[in-house]
Amino acid sequence: MTIRDITNHIEELAPLAYAEGFDNVGLLVGNYNTEVTGVLVTLDTLEATVEEAIQKNCNLIVSFHPIIFSGLKKLNGNNYVERTVLKAIQNNIAIYATHTALDNSNNGVSAKMCEVLRLENKSVLIPKKSTIKKLTTYVPFKEAGNVRQALFNAGAGNIGNYDHCSFNMEGKGSFRGNNNSNPTVGQKGELWFEEETCITVTFNSYLEGKILKALFEAHPYEEVAYEVITLENKNQHIGMGMIGEFETPMEEVAFLEYIKKTFKTGCVRHSKLLNKSIKKVAVLGGSGSFAIKNALQQKADAYISADFKYHEFYQAEERILLADVGHYESEQFTKNLLVEYLTKKFTNFAIILSEENTNPIHYI
């Protein structure tokens, strides 16, 4: 079992292409071809986390937050980032981070928050743009079925709760090969007309390489005619945050007490109570003040996130209850999510949940 074997499965859950442009995700320390002795899953990678990995014979740390976020110019051990990276390198321990790739996953951080809160009818709060592409290709009529199925097998044609989705149109294609050509049908130098099917499918952008490989392998022509374009459609299954509903509405104070207990936090900072029940709730793990406007647009009764600044509480506009449960607290269940996922994928392999509490904030 190599690091690549492990990360390939992680990237089925959280493709690196889902990550935000400012982020630093993927394998930060180590080599993909290294054989894995064990996997330690954590929210943050610190020196203590590396030491825990050493003690538990894990040479791969799967972390939510990336220990290397901005560029490292030196490795002298002068700060906690440099010391952590040095310790990992010296002990041949690899570090992989998912961060916003998992934030944007439909089964990622916010979905886990909805699960622990027991929210139903959940949907993405901020659907991501430019993650859907469309492929159009032209195939001889008799070969259309084979090519279409190859595209489906590679992951094309999935739209929401439906798969094998395509649009097909019959027509007549023309071509003439030069002296260097090797046409499948017709002769060199002759104008040829062929009954063809125009096949159009959509797919998630991170699958483009796999889709095109399948197309070229299945298509009978020497030169494959195809077009790929990026759609402006929002992807309703990929994006930041989620919104869901309680089966039974809660009174505001009871709601705040419930989330304080659920997220095991020493403090819930919140906006003005509005004397209304809470049923529709938006959530976003980590620093989520940028999504207050989205929670308002979706008419959420409350929005749970973290790191709200003083003036950002005013954005509630007496229309929504804002609840800041703390950065670590909002994301703490993420490592459980990853352990559960990887344990199902690798039933006979050591996937260990870190026991280190890496929360840098304490309450009195």
Secondary structure, 3 states (H helix, E strand, C coil): CEHHHHHHHHHHHCCHHHCCCCCCCEEEECCCCCECCCEEEECCCCHHHHHHHHHCCCCEEEECCCCCCCCCCCCCCCCHHHHHHHHHHHCCCEEEECHHHHHCCCCCHHHHHHHHHCCEEEEEEEEECCCEEEEEEEEEHHHHHHHHHHHHHCCCCCECCECCCCEEEEEEEEECCCCCCCCCCCCCCCCEEEEEEEEEEEEEHHHHHHHHHHHHHHCCCCCCCEEEEECCCCEEEEEEEEEEEEEEEECHHHHHHHHHHHCCCCCCEECCCCCCCEEEEEEEEEECHHHHHHHHHCCCCEEEEECCCHHHHHHHCCCCEEEECCHHHHHCCHHHHHHHHHHHHCCCCCEEECCCCCCCCCCC
